[in-house]
Structure formats: structure tokens, C-alpha cells
């Protein structure tokens, strides 16, 4: 699934990084700040948006 995430060091600016989810890191199905994931590129961040193909 292709998503846009915000990395920890970009939280203040809100800069988004796009990629494909490799691993879900948040154990619960909901988190108030977004589900934490690792993208195939190795980037870790919280999901802010889903990208349609």
C-alpha cells in the first residue's frame, strides 16, 4: 500500500515522504498521531495519507 508518512524529525514542518509499507510497527489498529510504519526504503514514520494509484 502506498502512503505518505511524516518522519520524527519532520514533525514540526509536516514534510511528507511517500513510499510503500513494508512493516507495521504500531501494534494497535489506531493511534492518535497515526500508525507507525517502516517503508520499503527503510524510512520510519507515521501514516498521514493514503495514495491512490
C-alpha positions in Angstrom: 0.0 0.0 0.0 1.4 3.4 -1.0 1.2 6.0 1.8 2.6 9.4 2.8 4.3 9.5 6.2 5.8 12.1 8.4 9.2 11.3 9.9 10.0 12.2 13.5 12.5 14.9 12.6 10.0 16.4 10.2 7.0 16.6 12.6 7.4 20.4 13.1 7.5 21.2 9.4 5.0 18.4 8.4 7.2 17.4 5.4 5.8 14.1 4.0 7.6 11.2 2.5 5.9 8.8 0.1 6.5 5.1 -0.2 5.2 1.6 0.1 4.6 0.0 3.5 7.0 -2.9 4.4 6.2 -3.4 8.1 3.5 -2.1 10.5 5.3 -1.0 13.7 2.3 0.1 15.8 0.6 -2.9 17.4 -2.9 -1.3 17.8 -5.2 -0.6 14.9 -5.5 3.1 16.0 -3.1 5.7 17.2 -4.0 9.4 17.7 -0.9 10.6 15.8 -1.0 7.9 13.1 0.1 4.3 12.7 3.9 4.0 12.7 5.3 2.1 9.7 8.5 1.2 8.0 8.5 1.8 4.3 10.4 -0.4 1.8 13.0 2.3 1.6 13.7 1.9 5.3 12.1 5.2 6.3 10.1 5.1 9.6 7.2 7.4 10.1 3.6 7.9 11.0 1.0 7.5 8.2 -0.7 10.8 7.3 -2.3 9.9 4.0 -3.0 7.0 1.6 -2.0 7.4 -2.0 -4.3 6.1 -4.8 -2.6 4.5 -7.8 
